[in-house]
Amino acid sequence: MKSFLTIIISIVLLSNTIAQQNKLSPLTRIYLAKNKSLAKDAITMRALIQVDNYFHQSLLTNLGITVQTKAGNIWSITAPIYSIEKLNDLDGLQYVEASFSAMPLMQDTDWIATKTNLVHQGVDLPMAYKGDGIIVGAIDIGFDYNNPAFFDANGNCRIKRVWEQNKTGKAPTGYNYGNELTTVADYKTAQTDRPTDGHGTMVAGIAAGAGIYGKGNANRGMAPNADLVLVALNYGTETFLDDKNTAGPAFVDAIDYIFKYAASQNKPAVINISWGHHAGPHDGTSLLDKAIENLTGAGKILVNAAGNEGKQLLHLQQNLQNDTFYTISNFTRKPKPKETNTVNFWGAENTDFAIQIRMLDTLQNQVAQSVFYSASGNVNASNYLYFGNDTLSYTITSSAKNVNNNKPEIFIIYENTNCNKYYVSFAITSANTVLHAWNCGYEWNKGYPQFLTNLKNQPVKANYVIGNNQYTIGESGSNSKASIAVGSYNSNLNWTNFWGGTKSIDAISQKDTITGFSSRGPSTDNRIKPDITAPGYFVGGPMSSFTPLDITDITDTIYLNGTRYDWVMSAGTSFAAPCVAGAIALMLQADRMLTPAKALAMIKNSARVDAKTGTVPTNNWGWGKINVYEAFKLAYATGIKPIEKPHVLVYPNPFTHQLQLDMAEEPLVIEIMNMAGQLVYHQNNASKTLYLSHLPLGIYILKITLANNQIIQQKIVKVNYE
């Protein structure tokens, strides 16, 4: 009997304990556990509490908790994270419910501004469009393969292929380097290509992220149902010299790899590249730009970030007619004692120019100089300038006439052993040219190199020229005639983070204006660049779970399988570009045969123009702000629509071996194209029965030409079952 009473008492005590624990809602406990892991006592939590009629507010005040609103017995509170557990002990407090966190504004104001929400909802459309059946490719670094943003609502991974160019292992077929991952087990094991970076995760998440697991559509990307193919770049150190040496071939291979996989699946694809440098002619004639022209086409579209150099004086332009001008090369941040930089100079077609490298002291006096090197000399030289115990080593190469644009070029790499005392200057002379130059040796620890007329506290001397921010569209494809370059406008100047705190950016920027850092055009062959702008001044997206963050930038976070995944706000044309890439994925769902030119024309013709953009096109805005809904409707209008009776009936569709045409007229010509636009079947004076056993499984376009030259088109699908 005594034992039985002990058991009863134990059950009662346990029940009381459980009742106390249940004062905190499940969501509150999840938030509590998550925030505890961040070890920040100063973090506050917004919550609602329910109290009885005898509850005293002083009990909250003693815990440092403030009350905002009293809606009867439901109060809103802001509580220090350490106080939440103590609410269990307060008499009269019945329940605590943490509020749902504020969602990233990319999925709120930005979605509304771009009207992507209308496409996802299918407003005045035959259905909702979310990128089903489309490949979104991302060429980047810092992919978190197991991030929940890359899974669908059923837990299925949407990543179909990964090529880690920067690792060794099993190279993809047709390539001799890198490591290919093809299964979910591969992704789970590899986890990430680069644990110190999360750039690629953010980019892919904005273009095609599925949102936060268990929170519906919160934080979803532009094309949340699209498949993903990721290429981790063959990436060296943080200098553009290394990027230039590796990125060109790496980008070409990556573009080819993604489009080939898409073709193998009979699916169209759009690729995003949010990278750039400034070594090149900026006129669409670099080999990378020309390769992009060759690789893109119907159902194969490339989007590039315009660049983040809109505030930098890294470009220089000067007309020379038998004269000489000078400029100083200097970084925006305090340099290290030793400084390495690269500078690229281009003249006008079929002209010549020459450059002298000079050293200045802190008073802007010349202390050493090289000979003049001409572009026509096809120079390939390495040399030194000496001044006391310090040296400037440099390598200079030149070309009299570039094979693709007939322009002369000089490229200089220099290393200054004492850049706190001596400064690099250039003298440029020509009988007749228009010179463009880019100070392209950007490094994280030094900032941007710029062209200046004078050193700090020194007067400007005659014939010294300052740089400008024009022609600063990046050279990793953004100047190609077959890609879409995307600039950034200010979409969010402040937001509420996960803990209810307000994060503000600056007091200078204005909402909906062009972002200061967004690179400016035109291209040097005078094409308007960028082509379009999209939200890029702090937009929301998923971050790699391997990357340490400033917690004030976190807008939402969850735990899955023991790992914390954060959604954050970040800024850059890097994140405006995937907004457009995702929009094009939606457009491809409506018209799978869209070409880059057609897609760009639709985006231009539907762009949003307002008082902030002014009259377009301009080399700040391109053709304005992307309007995803209107661009999509243009794509839908050109897409192939199902044919209804009485014109023709195609059955069975899907089919396995043959198709039957039920139509009044005899077909004159029947053609079938795959989704890459290749003709796979042709028959003149065709019969109404088509034998198609030879075709691989997939989606095709059936084109029927009648005797009156009327053309009927329809999508057909071959499967392996009746």
N, C-alpha and C positions, 0 to 999 in steps of 0.2 A: 504494500500500500504506500509506504514511504517512497519507494522507487517511482511509483506511478505519479505521485504528487510532484516529485522532482522533475519528471518529464513534462508535466503540465505547466509548471512554473517556467521551465526552460522555453517551452513553446510560446508562452505569453511574453516573456522577455524578448525572444527573437522577433515576435510580431511587432512589439513596440519599436524595436530597432529598425525593422523594415519600414514601418510607418514613418519614422523620422527620415530615413533615407529617401523615401518617396516624396518628400517635400520638394526635392529638386527634380524637375522634369528630366526625362532621358536626354533631351537636347542640351539642357543645362549641364548635365554631368559630362556629356561628350565635350562641350566647350571648355568645361573646367579642366578636364584631363589634358586637353590639347594645350590650353594656355599655361597650365602648370609646366608643361615640357619646355615652354619658352623661357621659364625662369625670370619673369619680369613682374616684380611685385607692383610696379606702378601701373600696370595695364588695368584698364577698367572694362567692365562688362555692362551692357545695357540689358535690362530684363524687365519683365512684368511680374508682380507678386499679387497674391490674393490674401487678404487679411480679414479677421473677424471684427466685430464692432468694438472690442475691448483692446485692440492692438494699439500700442503707443509708438508714435513716430520716433521718439527719443531713442528707442532700442536700435533703430537704424542709424541715427546720427552718431551714436556711440561707436559704431563700426566704420564710420567714415562714409556712410552711404547717403546719397542725396535723393530726394523725391522730386520728380518733375511734374507729374500729373496725377490727380486722384479722381478716377472715374468710378465713383462709388467705392466699393471695397477692392477695386483693381487699381493698383498704383504702378506707375512707371518709375524705375529707379536706375541710377548709375552707381555701380558698386566696384570698389577695388577687388581685384581678382582674389586676394587672400581672404576676403570677408564672405565669399559665397558659401563655403561649407558651414560657416558659423550661423547662417540663417536657419539651419536645421534645429537649432537650440532655442529659437525665439518663440515664446508662448504667443499664440494668437496669429502667427503667420502660418498660412495653410498651404501655400504652393508657390514655387518659383519657376518661372518659364523664361528662359533666355530668348531674346528676339532673334529672328532670322537676320543674318548679317546683311549689310548693304552689298548689292551686287556691283561688280565693276561697271563703270559707265559705258564701256564698249558695248555692253549688252543692254543698255538702256537708252541714254540720249544719243549715242552714236548709231545704234541700230535704227532709231527713229529718224535721225538726220539722214542716213543713207537709205532709209526705207527698205532695209533688208527684211524687217519683220513682216512686211506685206507679202513678200515672196514666200517666206516660210509659212505664212498663214493661208496662202493661196487666194488672196483677195482678188476677185474678178478674174481668176485663173481657173482652169479645169481641175487643178489639184494643188496641193502644197508641194513646193520644190525645195529640197535641202541637199542637193548634190548627189543623189542616188545614181550609182552607175558611172561615176566620174572619178578619175585619178587626180589627186592633188599631190604634186611633188614638192618637196622642200630640200634645197641644197644649202647646208648650213653646218653649224657645230653645236654641241650641247643638247642632244636629244635624250630625253628620259623615256625610253621605250615602253616602260610599264606605267606611264602616267595615265590616270583614268580618263583624261581628255581624249585618249586615242582608242577608247573602247566604246561600243554601243550600249544601249540600255539593257541588253541581254548579257552583257559581259564579254561579248566577242571582240577580239582585237581587230581594229580596222587597218593596222599597218600590214601591208602585203609584202613589202620587200625593204631591206635596209642594206645599203652598201657603205661600209666603213672604209673609206679610202685611206684613212690614216692608221689603219691597223694591218697586221699580217694575218693570213689565214687562207681560207678558200676564196679565191678571187672569182668574181662573176664570170660567166661564160663570155668570151670575147675580150676580156680585159686581163691584164697580167699583174695586177696589184690590188691590195686591199682585201677586205673580208666581207663576204656576203652572208646576211642572215635572212632566212626564208620561212622560219616557223615561229610560232608563239613561244615554244620552248627555247629557241635561239635568243629571242628578245629578252625573255625572263632571265636567262643566264648572263647575257652580255650587259644588261641594265642600261648602259649609257656609252656613248663614244668618247665623252670628255666630261669628267666629273666636276671640272672647275668652271663650267660655263653652262648657261641655260638658254642661250639666245635661240637656238633651233626649236626648243620646246615651245617657247613663246610664239615664234613665227608660225609654226605648224598649228598651234592651238587657235590662233586668231583666224587663220585661213579655214581650218576644218575641225576644230576641237568639238567634242560632243557635249561639253558642259561638265558640271560637277555631278558625280555619281550620287543618285538619291535625291537630287534637288531639281528634277525636271529639266527645264531648258536653261537654268541659270548658267551664265558664263559660256554659253555655246558659241562656237565660231560661225563663220559665214556659211560654210557648207558642211554641216555637222554629220551628214550621212555619207560623205565621200570616202573613198578608200585613200590610203596614204602610202606613198613611197618616199623614203627618206635617204638622202645621201649625205654622209658626214664627210666634210671636205678634208682633203689632204692638206693640212694646215700646219704652218711652221711657227716661227716666232712672231711677236707683235710688231712687225715692220712691213711696210708696203713693198720693200725690196723683195722679201721672201714671198709675200703674197703674189707679187707680179711673176715671180719665177715658177710658182706652183699652181696658182689659181686658174690661169688661162686653160691649160690642158685639163685640169681637174673639173672645171665648169663644163667644158665641152663633153668630156666623158660622162659627167653626171646627167647632163641634159639628154644625151643619147641613150643612156641607160634607162632613164625614166620613160622616155617616149617608146623605146623598144618594148619595155614591159607592158605599157598600156596597149600597144598594138597587139601583143600576144594575147591580151584579154579582150580584144575588140572594144576597147573603151577609149574615149578621148581623154586628154590630160591637160592640165595647166600646171606650170612650174613657177615657184617663187624663188628669187635670189635677192636677199637683203644684204648684199656685200658691195664694196666698191673701193676703188683707188683712183689715182689721177695720172698714172703713167700711160700716155697714149694720145692720139690725135683728137679725140672727142668729136669725131665726124662720122662715125659709123663704119670706118674702113679698117679697124683693127681686125686681126684674124679671128678673135673671139666674136666680134660683132658680125663678121661675115659668116662664121660657122653657125651662128644663131639663125641667120637668114636661111641657111641650108637645112637646118634641123627642124625648124618650125613649119607649120602649114595647117591644113584643115584638121581641126581637132587636136592641134598641138600648139599651145600658146605659152609664151613666157612673159612673166611680170618681174620688173626690177625696181628696187628702191632707188630713188633719185640720188640720195646722199644727204649727209648732215653737215655740209660745209657752207650753208647759206650765210653765215656770219663771218666767214674766214676770208682774209685777203690773200688767198693762196694762188689766185690766177693773175696773170699779168698780160696786158695787150698793148702793143705799141706799133705805130706806123713808122717805118724807117726809110728815109730818102737821103742817102749819103750823109748820115749822121750817126751819133753814138749816144746811148743812154745808159744809166747805171741804176742798180737796185741792190738792196741789202736783204739777205736771207736770215730770218730769225724766228725762233719758236715762240709760241704764245705763253708757255709756262717757263719757269726758271729751269734752264737746262742743267744737266749733269756736267761735271768738269770736261768730259769727253762727249762729243756729239757726232752722230752719223746722220746724213741726210741724202736725199735723192731729188734731183730737179730735172724736168723734161722740157725742152724747148722745140717749137715747131715754127717753120716759116711758111710763107705762101707758096703755092704751086710754082715750080720751075724758077725759083729764086735761090739766093744764097745768103747766109749771114755768118757771123763769127762771134765767138765769146772769149772773154778773158776772165780768169778767176783771180780775185783780188782779196787781200786781207786788210781789215781795218782794226785800229785799236779803239779803246773806249771813247777817245776824243774824235773818232771818225777820220783819223789820219790813215792814209794808205801806208802799210809797212811791207808789203810783198805783193807780187803779181806774177801770173804766168804769161806765156806768150798768148797770142790770139789763135784760137782753133776755129777753122771754118768747117761748116757742114759739108761743103763740096770736097773737102780733103779726105772724106771717109776715114776719119781719125779712129784709132784704137790705142790710147796711150794711158799710162799710169805714171804719176810724178809726185813731187813733194814741193811745198813752199816752206821755207825755214824763217823763223823769226825768234831770235834768242834760243832758248831751250825748247821752244814749242814748234810744232809742225802741223801743216795741213797736208794730208795725203788725199789724192783724188784720182779717180779713173774717169776718163772722158771718151765717149764713142760718138761717132756721127755718121749720118747717111746723106748723101747728096740728093737722093730722090727716092722716097718711099714707093714701093712697087704698086701700092693700091691707091695712092692719092697724089703722087708726084711732088710731095712736100719734103723739104729738107728737115732733118731732125738732129738735135744734139741731146745726149743724155749724160748727166754727171752724177757721180757718187762721190761724196767727200766725207772725211773724218777730221774733225778739228780737235786737237788734244787739249786745248785750253779755251773753251768757248765762253768762259766767264770774263776773259780778257781780250779775246780777238774774235772778230766777226767776219763772216764770209760775204763778199760782195761780187757782183757780176757787171762787167761792161759788155754791152751787146752793140754790134755795128752791122750795117748793111747798106748796099747801094740802093736796094729797092725790095722791101718785103713788108708783110704784116706779120708781126711776131706774136705768137701765143706761148705762154710758159705756165707750167704748174709746179708748185713747190709741194712735192707729193710724199715726203718722208714722214708721214704721221706716225707717232708712237704714243702709247698711252702715258708714258712717264714724262713726256715733254710737250704734249699737245700738238697743235697744228703749226707747221712752218709757214711764214708769211713773207710777202715782199714788202719792204718798208723803204721810205725815203730817208729816214734818219734814225739814229740810235736815241735812246732815252736821254733827255736833257741836252741834246745837240741840235743845232740848226739844220735846216734842209739845204743841201748844196745844189748848185745848178745841175740840171739834167738828170736828177734822181727821180725815179718813177715809183709810185706806190701800187700795190696789187689791188684787186677787186674781187667781188664774190660772184661775178658772172662766169658762165661756162664751167660751173662747178658740178654738173651732172656727172656721176661716177662712171668709171671705165670698166665695170664688170658686166657689161651688156646693156646698160641703161641708154647708151647712145646708139644702139643698134637700130636699124630701120625696120626690124621685125620684132622688137620687144616693146612693152608698154612700161614707161617710166612713171613712177608714182611719187609725188611730193606729199607734204604733210600740212594740215591746217590744225589750229588750236581747237580741240574738241572738249577738253576738260582742264580747267585751271585749278579745280579743287575737287575733292571727293571725301567720302566717309570711309575710313578703314574698318577692318574687321572688329575692332574694339570700340567703335563709335567715335573715334577721334577724327577731326577734320585735318586733311593734308592739303596745304596750299602750295602753289608753285612759285609764282612771283607776282609782283604788283604792276608789271609792265605789260604783259601779254593781255590781249583781249580775245574773248571767245569768238570763234568762227573766223578769225583772221589767219593769214598765212603764218606758219611757224617760222620763227627767226632762223632756226638751223636748217630749214628745208632748202636743199641746193637749188640754185637758179640756173636757167639756161641762158642762151640757146646752145645748140650744138655748134661747132665751128663751121659747119656747112649750112648754118642759118635755119635749121629746123626748130620749131617751138618745142621746148622741153621745160619742165616735165610735161607729160601728156595729160595727166589728171591728178587731182589731190584727193586724199582720204584722211579720216581721223588718224592722227599720229602724235598728238601731244597728250600723252598719258592715256593709254587705252588698256583695257584689262585682258589678261590671258594667263594660261598656266605657266608655272615656272618649274624647272627641273628640281626634283626633290634632293638633288645632290648639291645644289648651289646655296650657300649662305646668303641671307637677305636682310635688308633693313626691315624690321617687322612693321614699321609704320606704313610701308607700301603694300602690305598684305590686305587684300579685300575679302578673301574667303579662304577657308582651309578645311580639309577633312583628313581623317585617318582611315587608311585601308590597308589591311594585312600588316599592321604594325608600322606603316610608313606615313609620314605627314606630307600631304600635297598642298601647295599654296597656289592661289591665284593672286596676281599682283597687278599693279599699274606700272607701265613703263612708257618711255617716249622715244621717238625716232622714226625716220622714214622706213626703217626696218619693219615697223609694225603697221605703217600705212599700206605698204605694198601687199602684205597678205590679205588685207581687207579687200583689195581689188582682185587678187588671185582667187579668193573665195567667191567673190561676186561672179567672176568669169566661170568658175565651176558650176554655179547655178545656171548661167547662160548656156553653157555647154549641155546641160541637162535638157534644155529646151531646143537647142540646135547643135547636134553633135558634130556638124561639119563646119562650124565657125572657123574662119581663118583669123590670124592675128589682125589683119587689116580690117576685116568686117567687125570683129569684136571691138577694136579701138574706135572705129567709126560710130558704132552704137553707143559706146561709153561717152564719146565726145558729144554726139547729138542729143544725148539725154542728160548731160551734166547739169547740175544745179548752179545757177548764177544768181548772185545777190549783190547787195550794196558793198559787201566786204570784198568780193572778187572784182567788182567793177567790170568793165568791158573786157571780154576774153576773145581770143586766146592771148595769154601773156606768158613770159618766161618765169613768172612766179607761180601762176596757177595752172598753166596749161589751158585746158578748156573748162576749168571750174572744179566743182566738188562732185564726186561720184554720186549718182542717184541709181542705186542698185535696182529698184523696182522698175523704173522707166527703161533702163538698159535691158533688163530681163524681158520686158514686154516686146521690145524691138527684136530680141533674139527669138522669142516665141513666135513672133509673126513670120519669121523666115524659116523656122524649123519645119520639118516634114510632119504633116498631120495625118492621122489615120484616114483612110478613104472609106466613105460610107456608100451604101447602096443608094441609087441603082447603078452607079458607075462600074464598080468592080467589087467582087468579094474574093479575098485570098484566104484559102484554107488548106490544111489546118495550120494555124499560126499560134504558138510555136509548131514547128514541123520537125520530122526526123530524117526522111529520105526524099520526099517529093512535095511539091506544092501544086494546088489546083486553082486555076483562075476561072471564076464565074463572071462573065462579062458579055455584053451584047456584041461589041465589035471585036474583030480579029486584031490581035496585037501585031504591030509592024516590027518593032524591035523590043527585046527584053534584055535588060542589063542588071547585074547585081554587083554592088560595091561593098567592100568591107568598111569598117569604121575609120580606117586610115585613108579612105578614098581610092583604094586600089580596085580595079575592075577584076572580078573573079569569075564572072559568067557573062556570056554574050550570045544572043541567038537572034538572027534575022528571020522574018516571016514566021514568027514563033508560034508554037502550039500553046494550048492552054494548060498543058501539063508539063511541069518542070521537074526534071530528075536531078537531084542535088546531093547525092550521096557523097560526092567528093569534097564537099565543103566542110571545113572544120566547124566545131561548135562555136556559136557566137551570134552577134547581132549584125544584121546586114541592111542595106538599102536596096529595095526592089524598085527599078525604074522601068516603066512601061511606056513606050512611045506608040501612039495610035496613028492611023493613016492620015488624019487631019493635023498631024504634028502636035496634038495635045499630049502633054506628059503627065503621067500619074506616078506618084512615088509613095512608098509605104515601107515602114520598118518591118522586117521579118526576123524571126529568131529560130536558130537551129539548136535542138536539144537532143539528148540521148534517150528520151522516153516519149511514148505516145501521149 
